[in-house]
Amino acid sequence: MSTEELLFEDHRIRPSLDEMAWIPGGTFRMGSDSHYPEEAPSHRVTVDSFWIDRAPVTNREFRRFVDATDYVTLAEIPPRAADYPGDQGCTGPADTSET
């Protein structure tokens, strides 16, 4: 089996590797201890190698991908209250109507 077949064997579409770049995996320092609090703490992260498109994905290309794979984005998944413990008691949008 070729490298391309191994990488894409679980997909129903096969991207053209001519339009993609191979990014070798490695370890790098992610975050910062001297800027915004949400960036701390700085820590080492290791990522696997991966393919990435050389150009941004168009809406048409993304639609073809979704149609071929039945992919569902996070925006399409209803939020679960358990994932937001700070919002205790909130069951939906605030009632902004005046009485």
HELIX and SHEET records of a PDB file:
HELIX    1   1 THR A    3  PHE A    8  1                                   6    
HELIX    2   2 LEU A   17  GLU A   19  5                                   3    
HELIX    3   3 PRO A   37  GLU A   39  5                                   3    
HELIX    4   4 ASN A   59  THR A   69  1                                  11    
HELIX    5   5 LEU A   74  GLU A   76  5                                   3    
HELIX    6   6 ALA A   81  ASP A   83  5                                   3    
HELIX    7   7 PRO A   85  ASP A   87  5                                   3    
SHEET    1   A 2 MET A  20  ILE A  23  0                                        
SHEET    2   A 2 PHE A  50  ASP A  53 -1                                        
SHEET    1   B 2 GLY A  26  MET A  30  0                                        
SHEET    2   B 2 HIS A  43  VAL A  47 -1                                        
END                                                                             
